[in-house]
Amino acid sequence: MTDHIIRLACDAQNYPWGKVGNDSIISQFGPEASGNDWKFDENTPYAELWMTTHPNLPSKLYAHPSTLLSKHLYEHPELLGVVPQKFPKPVEGKKDKHVPFVFKILTCKQALPLQIHPDKTLAAQLHARDPAKFPDANHKPEIAVALTPFLGFAGFAPFDRIESNLRSIPELAQLLGRFASYEAYLRDPTSKDKVKALVKDILGMNQKSSGVLESAKDAIKAVTGLAREPERERGGGDAQGVVRSLIERIERDGAGEVFGGTMWDQEQGQRIERALKKTQEYYAGDPGIIVACFFMNLIELKPGEAMYVPEDGLHAWLDGQIIELMANSDDVLNAAFIEPGEKDDLNIFIDAMRCDPRPAETYKIKRARWSLSEGAGAEVYQVPAEEFSLYHVAGSESTSTTIKPLNGPTIAILTSVPSTGTATITDKTANKTIEVNKGQVYFVAAGTTVEFGAGVEAWAAFYDDQVREQTGDMK
């Protein structure tokens, strides 16, 4: 017999784009989420806290840190409910049993790589070819839910918005005029194939990441006595020159003047200004800046708001702290905002990339009071993916929240507890109460009625297919 609510030990990823030290919300959760293994350094980026069975950073049993959750589930598959039948191999070739999702807290001070997550067919091909780089054969649709104000690029903007950007900003016309794909695009600006061909040419440009190459040329010319090349026209011949020129013009004339010919309103223009400066600060010269800022939706989320990115969807998170939840995969293809040598094959990237131009608002997903919750109640996010959903217990000061039995597993992180008194969660099925602290992470087995005590805030990833309200419309 095993417990149906099990505390987990979870680890953090220290990717360089993460928020650093105490700026990262993960620093608040780490001591309880990771336990004795937690080591804090104020100069270390804390980018992602993983709560999952995926073998790239699997969670362990807190009370038995040598035991992986996936191993425990293999020995007790009943804890997963219907999941082993629904998703028999979420992580290809692994003997252990798995939850069908990867649940994270993610923080970023700068843009993540411009990326897509391959669909199942491509993921299987990539995994067979290079299992070290592509560790599974699964797809990875995902949601992002803001814990703080958040900015992220997601999907292609509507055709007319892309066209107005490229026609009205002279620096872009000068930069892109070298490409036959640009002229072809202008003749047919509502062709997905023409958009993809132009994006491919842009991403294939040589990266001048910080002006070092030009400085080296100047130094050589000074030593050799060769004359300098004429100053470039406005925008220059590379992405770095274009972005630098745009930022200079914005600072001189204002975003409203520079973007006056686009379809952006004042607020969106200011967001693009912020995005240009932030991406230029960390990735100067990367042509992905042009693609992200002028072809894609830049979406702002307020705390609690969420968006969904389907498999093969182009995206790059820019700034903020979020819940990130996805199918159980760690496969990714990167095309920008990463060292040149770490970029993936551009042909594969463009062929797989979804080009579905639509407004930013269509990426946002709804939330509603959940019929499977009682007491103070929980909100459930209507996620258009099969493998996972998300609920939020806000932590009423006076009333507990009970979640009815689900037919799949749950992983929950406690993000706030009462400042006074005892914080608890209770396995109502077994009539067992646990005293808890902020940052702790728990696995909840299928078929378990769980009660979050008054004042306990929780975010919980889960699988259940009993009611339609938590699924939303597939996109």
The 8 nearest C-alpha neighbors of each residue, nearest first, counted from 0:
[[1, 2, 75, 3, 77, 78, 74, 429],
 [2, 0, 3, 75, 5, 4, 78, 71],
 [3, 1, 4, 5, 0, 444, 429, 443],
 [2, 4, 444, 443, 5, 1, 447, 78],
 [5, 3, 443, 2, 442, 444, 441, 426],
 [6, 4, 442, 441, 3, 2, 7, 443],
 [5, 7, 441, 61, 440, 442, 60, 4],
 [8, 6, 61, 60, 440, 441, 59, 9],
 [7, 9, 61, 33, 59, 32, 58, 60],
 [10, 8, 58, 33, 32, 50, 49, 7],
 [11, 9, 33, 48, 49, 12, 8, 56],
 [12, 10, 48, 47, 49, 13, 45, 9],
 [11, 13, 47, 46, 14, 48, 45, 10],
 [14, 12, 45, 44, 46, 15, 11, 17],
 [13, 15, 16, 46, 17, 12, 44, 45],
 [16, 14, 17, 44, 13, 46, 18, 45],
 [15, 17, 109, 107, 14, 108, 111, 18],
 [18, 46, 16, 107, 44, 106, 45, 15],
 [17, 19, 23, 108, 107, 44, 106, 22],
 [18, 20, 44, 43, 22, 23, 42, 45],
 [21, 19, 41, 22, 42, 43, 23, 44],
 [20, 22, 23, 26, 19, 41, 24, 27],
 [23, 21, 20, 19, 18, 24, 26, 25],
 [24, 22, 18, 25, 21, 26, 19, 20],
 [23, 25, 26, 27, 22, 21, 28, 320],
 [24, 26, 28, 23, 27, 29, 45, 48],
 [25, 27, 24, 29, 28, 23, 21, 20],
 [28, 26, 25, 24, 29, 438, 30, 21],
 [27, 29, 438, 25, 26, 32, 30, 31],
 [28, 30, 32, 26, 33, 31, 25, 27],
 [31, 29, 34, 37, 33, 32, 28, 27],
 [32, 30, 439, 438, 34, 29, 33, 28],
 [33, 31, 439, 29, 438, 9, 8, 30],
 [34, 32, 8, 9, 37, 29, 31, 10],
 [33, 35, 31, 30, 36, 37, 32, 8],
 [34, 36, 37, 33, 30, 38, 31, 8],
 [35, 37, 34, 33, 38, 10, 30, 8],
 [38, 36, 33, 35, 30, 34, 29, 39],
 [39, 37, 36, 40, 30, 35, 29, 33],
 [38, 40, 37, 41, 26, 20, 43, 29],
 [41, 39, 43, 42, 20, 38, 44, 19],
 [40, 42, 20, 43, 21, 39, 19, 44],
 [43, 41, 40, 20, 19, 44, 39, 21],
 [42, 44, 40, 19, 20, 41, 45, 13],
 [45, 43, 19, 17, 18, 13, 46, 15],
 [46, 44, 13, 17, 18, 19, 23, 47],
 [45, 47, 17, 106, 13, 105, 14, 12],
 [48, 46, 105, 12, 11, 104, 45, 49],
 [47, 49, 11, 104, 103, 10, 12, 105],
 [50, 48, 103, 10, 51, 102, 9, 11],
 [51, 49, 102, 9, 58, 103, 101, 48],
 [52, 50, 101, 53, 58, 57, 102, 49],
 [51, 53, 57, 69, 97, 58, 54, 68],
 [52, 54, 57, 51, 55, 56, 327, 101],
 [55, 53, 57, 56, 52, 90, 134, 51],
 [54, 56, 53, 57, 329, 134, 52, 328],
 [57, 55, 54, 53, 49, 58, 10, 52],
 [58, 56, 52, 54, 53, 51, 55, 59],
 [57, 59, 9, 51, 8, 52, 68, 50],
 [60, 58, 67, 68, 8, 64, 7, 66],
 [59, 61, 7, 63, 64, 62, 66, 8],
 [62, 60, 7, 8, 64, 63, 6, 59],
 [61, 63, 60, 64, 6, 7, 8, 59],
 [62, 64, 60, 61, 65, 66, 59, 67],
 [65, 63, 60, 66, 61, 59, 62, 8],
 [64, 66, 63, 67, 59, 60, 61, 62],
 [67, 65, 64, 59, 63, 60, 68, 70],
 [68, 66, 59, 70, 69, 58, 60, 71],
 [67, 69, 59, 71, 70, 58, 60, 72],
 [70, 68, 72, 96, 67, 95, 52, 71],
 [69, 71, 73, 67, 95, 72, 68, 74],
 [72, 70, 68, 74, 73, 69, 75, 67],
 [73, 71, 75, 69, 76, 74, 96, 70],
 [74, 72, 96, 70, 95, 71, 76, 75],
 [73, 75, 71, 72, 76, 70, 96, 95],
 [76, 74, 72, 77, 73, 78, 71, 1],
 [77, 75, 72, 78, 73, 79, 74, 96],
 [76, 78, 79, 75, 80, 445, 72, 444],
 [79, 77, 444, 76, 445, 80, 75, 72],
 [78, 80, 408, 77, 407, 82, 445, 76],
 [81, 79, 407, 445, 406, 77, 82, 78],
 [80, 82, 84, 83, 407, 406, 85, 79],
 [81, 83, 85, 84, 79, 80, 86, 407],
 [84, 82, 87, 86, 85, 81, 79, 80],
 [85, 83, 82, 87, 81, 86, 80, 88],
 [86, 84, 82, 83, 87, 81, 386, 88],
 [85, 87, 83, 82, 88, 84, 89, 99],
 [88, 86, 83, 84, 85, 89, 82, 96],
 [89, 87, 90, 91, 86, 92, 93, 83],
 [90, 88, 86, 99, 91, 327, 87, 137],
 [91, 89, 88, 135, 93, 92, 136, 137],
 [90, 92, 88, 135, 93, 136, 89, 137],
 [91, 93, 90, 94, 88, 135, 89, 136],
 [94, 92, 91, 95, 90, 88, 96, 54],
 [93, 95, 92, 96, 73, 70, 91, 69],
 [96, 94, 73, 69, 70, 93, 97, 72],
 [97, 95, 73, 69, 72, 70, 94, 76],
 [98, 96, 69, 52, 99, 95, 89, 72],
 [97, 99, 100, 52, 408, 51, 96, 79],
 [100, 98, 327, 386, 326, 89, 97, 86],
 [101, 99, 327, 326, 325, 98, 387, 102],
 [100, 102, 327, 51, 325, 324, 326, 50],
 [103, 101, 324, 50, 51, 49, 323, 100],
 [104, 102, 49, 323, 48, 322, 50, 105],
 [103, 105, 322, 48, 47, 321, 323, 106],
 [106, 104, 47, 321, 46, 320, 103, 322],
 [107, 105, 320, 46, 17, 18, 319, 23],
 [108, 106, 17, 18, 318, 109, 16, 319],
 [107, 109, 18, 318, 17, 16, 319, 106],
 [110, 108, 317, 16, 107, 318, 111, 277],
 [109, 111, 317, 316, 315, 112, 278, 318],
 [110, 112, 315, 316, 16, 113, 317, 109],
 [113, 111, 336, 335, 337, 114, 315, 333],
 [114, 112, 315, 335, 334, 333, 314, 336],
 [115, 113, 333, 332, 314, 112, 313, 334],
 [114, 116, 311, 313, 332, 312, 331, 117],
 [115, 117, 331, 311, 310, 139, 330, 332],
 [118, 116, 311, 122, 121, 138, 310, 115],
 [117, 119, 138, 310, 121, 120, 122, 311],
 [118, 120, 138, 122, 137, 121, 123, 136],
 [121, 119, 123, 122, 118, 124, 117, 136],
 [122, 120, 124, 123, 118, 119, 117, 125],
 [123, 121, 136, 119, 125, 124, 117, 120],
 [122, 124, 136, 126, 120, 121, 125, 119],
 [123, 125, 121, 127, 122, 126, 128, 120],
 [126, 124, 128, 122, 127, 123, 129, 121],
 [125, 127, 130, 133, 123, 129, 128, 124],
 [128, 126, 124, 125, 129, 130, 123, 136],
 [127, 129, 125, 126, 124, 130, 133, 123],
 [128, 130, 126, 131, 132, 127, 125, 133],
 [131, 129, 126, 133, 134, 132, 127, 128],
 [130, 132, 129, 134, 133, 126, 128, 135],
 [133, 131, 130, 129, 134, 126, 330, 125],
 [134, 132, 130, 126, 330, 131, 135, 129],
 [135, 133, 130, 131, 132, 126, 330, 329],
 [136, 134, 90, 91, 137, 133, 126, 328],
 [135, 137, 123, 122, 126, 91, 119, 90],
 [138, 136, 119, 328, 135, 122, 89, 139],
 [137, 139, 118, 119, 117, 310, 328, 122],
 [140, 138, 326, 310, 116, 325, 328, 141],
 [141, 139, 309, 310, 325, 308, 326, 138],
 [142, 140, 325, 308, 324, 307, 139, 309],
 [141, 143, 307, 324, 306, 323, 308, 325],
 [142, 144, 323, 305, 306, 322, 321, 145],
 [145, 143, 305, 322, 321, 304, 303, 323],
 [144, 146, 321, 302, 303, 147, 304, 149],
 [145, 147, 302, 321, 320, 303, 144, 322],
 [146, 148, 302, 145, 320, 149, 319, 301],
 [149, 147, 301, 302, 300, 319, 145, 146],
 [148, 150, 319, 300, 299, 318, 145, 147],
 [151, 149, 299, 318, 317, 298, 300, 319],
 [150, 152, 316, 317, 298, 297, 315, 153],
 [151, 153, 297, 315, 314, 296, 316, 298],
 [154, 152, 314, 296, 313, 295, 151, 297],
 [155, 153, 313, 295, 296, 312, 314, 156],
 [154, 156, 295, 356, 294, 296, 355, 354],
 [155, 157, 295, 296, 356, 357, 358, 294],
 [158, 156, 356, 357, 160, 159, 358, 155],
 [157, 159, 161, 160, 189, 356, 162, 156],
 [158, 160, 162, 161, 157, 163, 189, 188],
 [161, 159, 163, 162, 157, 158, 262, 164],
 [162, 160, 164, 158, 294, 159, 163, 165],
 [161, 163, 159, 165, 164, 160, 166, 158],
 [162, 164, 261, 160, 166, 161, 165, 167],
 [165, 163, 161, 261, 162, 167, 166, 168],
 [164, 166, 162, 163, 167, 168, 171, 172],
 [165, 167, 163, 164, 168, 162, 172, 169],
 [166, 168, 260, 164, 165, 163, 169, 261],
 [167, 169, 170, 171, 165, 166, 164, 172],
 [170, 168, 172, 171, 173, 167, 166, 165],
 [171, 169, 234, 173, 172, 168, 241, 174],
 [172, 170, 174, 173, 169, 168, 165, 175],
 [171, 173, 169, 175, 174, 170, 176, 165],
 [174, 172, 170, 176, 171, 175, 169, 234],
 [175, 173, 171, 172, 176, 236, 170, 237],
 [174, 176, 172, 177, 173, 178, 171, 181],
 [175, 177, 173, 178, 172, 174, 181, 182],
 [178, 176, 175, 179, 174, 181, 173, 180],
 [179, 177, 180, 181, 176, 175, 182, 200],
 [178, 180, 182, 181, 183, 177, 176, 197],
 [179, 181, 183, 197, 178, 182, 184, 196],
 [182, 180, 184, 178, 179, 183, 197, 175],
 [181, 183, 185, 179, 184, 180, 186, 178],
 [184, 182, 180, 186, 181, 185, 179, 187],
 [183, 185, 181, 188, 187, 193, 182, 186],
 [186, 184, 182, 188, 187, 183, 181, 162],
 [187, 185, 183, 184, 188, 182, 181, 189],
 [186, 188, 184, 185, 189, 190, 183, 193],
 [189, 187, 184, 185, 190, 186, 162, 158],
 [190, 188, 187, 158, 191, 159, 194, 193],
 [191, 189, 193, 192, 188, 187, 194, 184],
 [192, 190, 194, 193, 195, 354, 189, 355],
 [191, 193, 195, 190, 194, 196, 354, 197],
 [194, 192, 196, 184, 190, 191, 195, 197],
 [195, 193, 191, 197, 192, 196, 198, 190],
 [194, 196, 198, 192, 193, 197, 199, 191],
 [197, 195, 193, 199, 194, 198, 192, 180],
 [198, 196, 180, 200, 194, 199, 195, 181],
 [199, 197, 195, 201, 200, 196, 202, 194],
 [200, 198, 196, 202, 197, 201, 203, 195],
 [199, 201, 203, 197, 198, 202, 196, 204],
 [202, 200, 198, 203, 204, 199, 286, 197],
 [203, 201, 199, 204, 200, 286, 287, 198],
 [202, 204, 200, 201, 199, 205, 345, 286],
 [205, 203, 201, 202, 206, 200, 286, 237],
 [206, 204, 203, 207, 237, 286, 285, 202],
 [205, 207, 285, 284, 208, 204, 286, 339],
 [208, 206, 284, 209, 210, 205, 239, 285],
 [207, 209, 284, 283, 206, 285, 282, 210],
 [210, 208, 283, 211, 207, 284, 282, 212],
 [209, 211, 213, 212, 207, 208, 214, 284],
 [212, 210, 214, 209, 213, 215, 208, 207],
 [213, 211, 215, 214, 210, 216, 207, 209],
 [212, 214, 216, 210, 215, 211, 217, 207],
 [215, 213, 217, 211, 216, 212, 210, 218],
 [214, 216, 218, 212, 213, 217, 211, 219],
 [215, 217, 213, 219, 214, 218, 220, 212],
 [218, 216, 214, 220, 215, 219, 221, 213],
 [217, 219, 215, 221, 216, 220, 214, 222],
 [220, 218, 216, 222, 221, 217, 223, 215],
 [219, 221, 225, 223, 217, 218, 222, 224],
 [222, 220, 218, 224, 219, 223, 217, 225],
 [221, 223, 219, 220, 224, 218, 225, 217],
 [224, 222, 220, 225, 221, 219, 218, 226],
 [223, 225, 221, 220, 222, 226, 219, 227],
 [226, 224, 220, 223, 227, 221, 222, 219],
 [225, 227, 224, 228, 220, 221, 223, 229],
 [228, 226, 229, 225, 220, 217, 221, 230],
 [227, 229, 230, 226, 231, 225, 217, 220],
 [230, 228, 231, 227, 226, 232, 235, 217],
 [231, 229, 228, 232, 227, 235, 233, 234],
 [232, 230, 235, 229, 233, 236, 234, 228],
 [231, 233, 235, 234, 230, 236, 229, 173],
 [232, 234, 235, 231, 244, 170, 241, 240],
 [235, 233, 241, 240, 170, 244, 232, 236],
 [234, 236, 240, 231, 232, 233, 237, 241],
 [235, 237, 174, 234, 240, 238, 231, 241],
 [238, 236, 239, 240, 235, 241, 174, 284],
 [237, 239, 241, 284, 286, 240, 242, 285],
 [238, 240, 284, 242, 237, 241, 283, 243],
 [241, 239, 235, 234, 243, 238, 237, 242],
 [242, 240, 234, 238, 244, 239, 243, 170],
 [241, 243, 245, 239, 244, 240, 246, 238],
 [244, 242, 240, 246, 241, 245, 239, 247],
 [245, 243, 247, 241, 234, 242, 246, 240],
 [244, 246, 242, 248, 247, 243, 249, 241],
 [245, 247, 249, 243, 248, 244, 250, 242],
 [248, 246, 244, 250, 245, 249, 251, 243],
 [247, 249, 251, 245, 246, 250, 252, 244],
 [250, 248, 253, 254, 246, 252, 251, 247],
 [251, 249, 247, 248, 253, 252, 246, 254],
 [250, 252, 248, 249, 253, 247, 246, 254],
 [253, 251, 249, 248, 250, 256, 254, 257],
 [252, 254, 249, 255, 256, 250, 251, 257],
 [255, 253, 249, 257, 256, 258, 268, 269],
 [254, 256, 259, 258, 253, 257, 265, 268],
 [257, 255, 259, 254, 253, 258, 252, 249],
 [256, 258, 254, 259, 255, 249, 253, 248],
 [259, 257, 255, 261, 260, 256, 254, 268],
 [258, 260, 256, 255, 261, 257, 254, 262],
 [261, 259, 167, 258, 163, 262, 164, 168],
 [260, 262, 163, 164, 258, 263, 259, 167],
 [261, 263, 160, 264, 163, 260, 164, 259],
 [264, 262, 267, 261, 268, 265, 258, 266],
 [263, 265, 267, 266, 268, 262, 255, 261],
 [266, 264, 268, 267, 269, 255, 263, 254],
 [267, 265, 269, 268, 264, 270, 263, 271],
 [268, 266, 270, 269, 264, 263, 265, 271],
 [269, 267, 265, 271, 270, 266, 263, 254],
 [268, 270, 272, 266, 267, 271, 265, 273],
 [271, 269, 267, 273, 272, 268, 274, 266],
 [270, 272, 274, 268, 273, 269, 275, 267],
 [273, 271, 269, 275, 270, 274, 268, 276],
 [272, 274, 270, 276, 271, 275, 277, 269],
 [273, 275, 271, 277, 272, 276, 278, 270],
 [276, 274, 272, 278, 273, 277, 279, 271],
 [275, 277, 279, 273, 274, 278, 280, 272],
 [276, 278, 280, 274, 279, 275, 273, 281],
 [279, 277, 280, 282, 275, 281, 276, 274],
 [278, 280, 283, 276, 282, 277, 281, 275],
 [281, 279, 277, 278, 276, 282, 283, 275],
 [280, 282, 278, 279, 283, 277, 109, 110],
 [283, 281, 279, 278, 285, 280, 336, 208],
 [284, 282, 279, 208, 209, 285, 239, 280],
 [283, 285, 239, 208, 207, 238, 206, 286],
 [284, 286, 206, 287, 282, 283, 288, 208],
 [287, 285, 288, 238, 289, 202, 201, 284],
 [286, 288, 290, 335, 285, 289, 291, 202],
 [289, 287, 286, 291, 290, 292, 285, 278],
 [290, 288, 287, 292, 286, 291, 293, 238],
 [291, 289, 287, 294, 288, 293, 292, 198],
 [292, 290, 295, 288, 289, 294, 293, 287],
 [291, 293, 289, 290, 288, 294, 295, 271],
 [292, 294, 290, 289, 291, 295, 164, 161],
 [295, 293, 290, 161, 155, 291, 156, 292],
 [296, 294, 155, 156, 291, 154, 293, 292],
 [295, 297, 156, 153, 152, 359, 155, 298],
 [298, 296, 152, 151, 295, 153, 299, 150],
 [299, 297, 151, 150, 296, 152, 359, 300],
 [298, 300, 150, 149, 151, 301, 297, 148],
 [301, 299, 149, 304, 148, 145, 150, 302],
 [300, 302, 148, 304, 145, 303, 149, 147],
 [303, 301, 145, 146, 147, 304, 148, 300],
 [302, 304, 145, 144, 301, 146, 305, 300],
 [305, 303, 300, 301, 302, 144, 145, 306],
 [306, 304, 144, 143, 363, 364, 145, 303],
 [305, 307, 363, 362, 364, 143, 142, 144],
 [306, 308, 142, 362, 141, 363, 309, 364],
 [307, 309, 141, 312, 140, 142, 310, 306],
 [310, 308, 140, 312, 311, 307, 141, 474],
 [309, 311, 140, 312, 118, 116, 139, 117],
 [312, 310, 115, 116, 352, 117, 353, 118],
 [313, 311, 353, 309, 310, 115, 308, 154],
 [314, 312, 115, 154, 114, 153, 311, 352],
 [313, 315, 153, 152, 114, 113, 154, 312],
 [316, 314, 113, 152, 111, 112, 151, 317],
 [315, 317, 151, 111, 110, 152, 318, 150],
 [318, 316, 110, 151, 109, 150, 315, 111],
 [319, 317, 107, 108, 150, 149, 109, 316],
 [318, 320, 149, 107, 106, 148, 147, 150],
 [321, 319, 106, 147, 146, 105, 145, 107],
 [322, 320, 145, 146, 144, 105, 104, 323],
 [321, 323, 104, 144, 143, 103, 105, 145],
 [324, 322, 143, 103, 142, 321, 104, 102],
 [323, 325, 102, 142, 141, 101, 103, 322],
 [326, 324, 141, 101, 100, 140, 139, 327],
 [325, 327, 100, 139, 328, 386, 101, 99],
 [328, 326, 100, 101, 99, 89, 325, 53],
 [329, 327, 137, 330, 139, 326, 135, 138],
 [328, 330, 331, 134, 135, 327, 133, 55],
 [331, 329, 133, 328, 116, 134, 135, 117],
 [330, 332, 116, 115, 329, 333, 114, 117],
 [331, 333, 115, 114, 343, 116, 348, 334],
 [334, 332, 114, 342, 343, 113, 112, 335],
 [333, 335, 342, 113, 114, 343, 345, 332],
 [336, 334, 113, 287, 337, 112, 333, 285],
 [337, 335, 112, 113, 282, 285, 287, 111],
 [336, 338, 335, 112, 339, 341, 342, 334],
 [337, 339, 341, 340, 342, 336, 335, 208],
 [340, 338, 341, 342, 337, 206, 335, 336],
 [339, 341, 338, 342, 337, 343, 334, 344],
 [340, 342, 338, 339, 343, 337, 333, 334],
 [343, 341, 334, 333, 339, 340, 337, 344],
 [342, 344, 333, 332, 345, 334, 341, 348],
 [343, 345, 347, 346, 348, 342, 334, 332],
 [344, 346, 348, 347, 343, 349, 334, 199],
 [347, 345, 349, 348, 344, 350, 199, 351],
 [348, 346, 350, 345, 344, 349, 351, 343],
 [347, 349, 345, 351, 346, 350, 352, 344],
 [348, 350, 352, 346, 351, 347, 345, 199],
 [349, 351, 347, 348, 352, 346, 353, 345],
 [350, 352, 348, 349, 347, 311, 353, 117],
 [353, 351, 349, 311, 350, 348, 354, 312],
 [352, 354, 311, 312, 355, 351, 313, 154],
 [355, 353, 356, 191, 352, 155, 195, 154],
 [354, 356, 353, 357, 155, 154, 191, 157],
 [357, 355, 157, 155, 156, 354, 158, 154],
 [358, 356, 157, 156, 355, 155, 359, 361],
 [359, 357, 360, 361, 157, 156, 356, 296],
 [358, 360, 361, 296, 362, 298, 357, 156],
 [359, 361, 362, 358, 363, 298, 357, 364],
 [360, 362, 359, 363, 358, 357, 364, 306],
 [363, 361, 306, 360, 307, 359, 364, 308],
 [364, 362, 306, 361, 360, 305, 307, 365],
 [363, 365, 306, 305, 381, 362, 307, 382],
 [366, 364, 381, 380, 367, 363, 305, 471],
 [367, 365, 380, 379, 381, 378, 364, 368],
 [366, 368, 378, 379, 369, 380, 365, 381],
 [367, 369, 378, 377, 379, 370, 376, 366],
 [370, 368, 371, 378, 379, 372, 377, 367],
 [369, 371, 372, 368, 373, 468, 466, 376],
 [370, 372, 403, 369, 402, 373, 404, 377],
 [373, 371, 402, 376, 370, 369, 401, 377],
 [372, 374, 376, 401, 400, 375, 402, 371],
 [375, 373, 400, 376, 399, 401, 398, 372],
 [376, 374, 400, 398, 399, 373, 395, 377],
 [377, 375, 373, 372, 374, 400, 392, 368],
 [378, 376, 392, 391, 369, 372, 368, 390],
 [377, 379, 368, 367, 391, 369, 390, 366],
 [378, 380, 390, 366, 369, 367, 389, 469],
 [381, 379, 366, 389, 382, 469, 365, 390],
 [380, 382, 471, 469, 470, 365, 366, 364],
 [381, 383, 470, 471, 384, 380, 388, 469],
 [384, 382, 473, 471, 472, 470, 474, 381],
 [385, 383, 382, 386, 387, 473, 470, 140],
 [384, 386, 387, 383, 470, 382, 388, 462],
 [387, 385, 99, 384, 326, 462, 100, 388],
 [388, 386, 462, 461, 385, 100, 384, 460],
 [387, 389, 461, 382, 460, 462, 469, 380],
 [390, 388, 460, 380, 459, 379, 461, 391],
 [389, 391, 379, 459, 378, 458, 380, 377],
 [392, 390, 458, 378, 377, 457, 393, 459],
 [391, 393, 377, 457, 456, 394, 458, 378],
 [392, 394, 456, 391, 395, 457, 377, 455],
 [395, 393, 456, 454, 455, 392, 453, 396],
 [394, 396, 454, 398, 397, 453, 393, 375],
 [397, 395, 454, 453, 398, 394, 417, 455],
 [396, 398, 453, 395, 399, 454, 375, 394],
 [399, 397, 453, 395, 375, 396, 374, 400],
 [398, 400, 453, 452, 451, 375, 374, 401],
 [401, 399, 374, 375, 451, 376, 450, 373],
 [400, 402, 450, 373, 372, 449, 374, 451],
 [403, 401, 372, 449, 448, 371, 450, 373],
 [402, 404, 448, 371, 372, 401, 405, 449],
 [405, 403, 446, 447, 448, 402, 445, 406],
 [406, 404, 446, 445, 407, 463, 403, 447],
 [405, 407, 445, 80, 463, 446, 81, 404],
 [406, 408, 445, 462, 80, 463, 79, 405],
 [409, 407, 445, 444, 79, 461, 462, 443],
 [408, 410, 461, 443, 460, 442, 411, 459],
 [409, 411, 442, 460, 459, 441, 443, 461],
 [412, 410, 459, 441, 458, 440, 457, 460],
 [413, 411, 440, 458, 457, 439, 414, 438],
 [414, 412, 457, 438, 437, 439, 456, 415],
 [413, 415, 437, 456, 438, 457, 412, 416],
 [414, 416, 456, 437, 455, 413, 417, 457],
 [415, 417, 455, 454, 437, 422, 456, 436],
 [418, 416, 454, 419, 422, 455, 420, 415],
 [417, 419, 416, 420, 454, 421, 415, 422],
 [420, 418, 417, 421, 422, 416, 454, 396],
 [419, 421, 417, 422, 418, 416, 454, 423],
 [420, 422, 423, 434, 419, 417, 435, 416],
 [423, 421, 435, 434, 416, 452, 417, 455],
 [424, 422, 434, 452, 435, 433, 421, 451],
 [423, 425, 451, 433, 450, 452, 432, 434],
 [426, 424, 432, 450, 431, 449, 427, 433],
 [425, 427, 449, 431, 428, 429, 430, 448],
 [428, 426, 430, 448, 429, 425, 449, 431],
 [427, 429, 426, 448, 430, 447, 449, 431],
 [428, 430, 431, 427, 426, 3, 447, 425],
 [431, 429, 427, 426, 428, 432, 425, 448],
 [430, 432, 426, 429, 425, 427, 433, 428],
 [433, 431, 425, 424, 426, 423, 430, 434],
 [434, 432, 423, 424, 425, 435, 431, 426],
 [435, 433, 423, 422, 424, 432, 421, 436],
 [434, 436, 423, 422, 433, 424, 439, 437],
 [437, 435, 439, 438, 416, 422, 434, 413],
 [436, 438, 415, 413, 414, 439, 416, 28],
 [439, 437, 28, 31, 413, 32, 414, 412],
 [438, 440, 32, 31, 413, 437, 412, 436],
 [439, 441, 412, 7, 411, 32, 6, 413],
 [442, 440, 6, 411, 5, 7, 410, 443],
 [441, 443, 410, 5, 4, 409, 6, 444],
 [444, 442, 4, 409, 3, 408, 410, 441],
 [443, 445, 78, 3, 408, 447, 79, 446],
 [446, 444, 407, 408, 406, 80, 405, 78],
 [445, 447, 404, 405, 406, 444, 448, 80],
 [448, 446, 404, 445, 428, 444, 449, 426],
 [447, 449, 404, 403, 427, 428, 402, 426],
 [450, 448, 426, 402, 425, 427, 401, 447],
 [449, 451, 401, 425, 424, 400, 452, 402],
 [452, 450, 424, 400, 399, 455, 401, 423],
 [453, 451, 399, 423, 424, 455, 450, 454],
 [452, 454, 399, 398, 396, 397, 395, 455],
 [453, 455, 394, 396, 417, 395, 416, 452],
 [456, 454, 416, 394, 453, 452, 415, 451],
 [455, 457, 394, 415, 393, 392, 414, 413],
 [458, 456, 413, 392, 412, 414, 391, 459],
 [457, 459, 391, 412, 411, 390, 392, 413],
 [458, 460, 411, 390, 410, 389, 457, 461],
 [461, 459, 389, 410, 409, 388, 411, 102],
 [462, 460, 409, 388, 408, 387, 389, 459],
 [461, 463, 407, 387, 408, 388, 386, 409],
 [462, 464, 407, 406, 405, 465, 461, 387],
 [463, 465, 466, 462, 467, 406, 407, 470],
 [464, 466, 463, 467, 406, 405, 469, 468],
 [467, 465, 468, 464, 469, 463, 470, 370],
 [466, 468, 470, 469, 465, 471, 464, 381],
 [467, 469, 470, 466, 381, 471, 369, 379],
 [470, 468, 381, 467, 380, 379, 471, 382],
 [471, 469, 381, 382, 383, 467, 468, 472],
 [470, 472, 381, 383, 382, 469, 468, 473],
 [473, 471, 383, 474, 470, 382, 381, 384],
 [472, 474, 383, 471, 384, 470, 382, 385],
 [473, 472, 383, 309, 384, 307, 471, 308]]
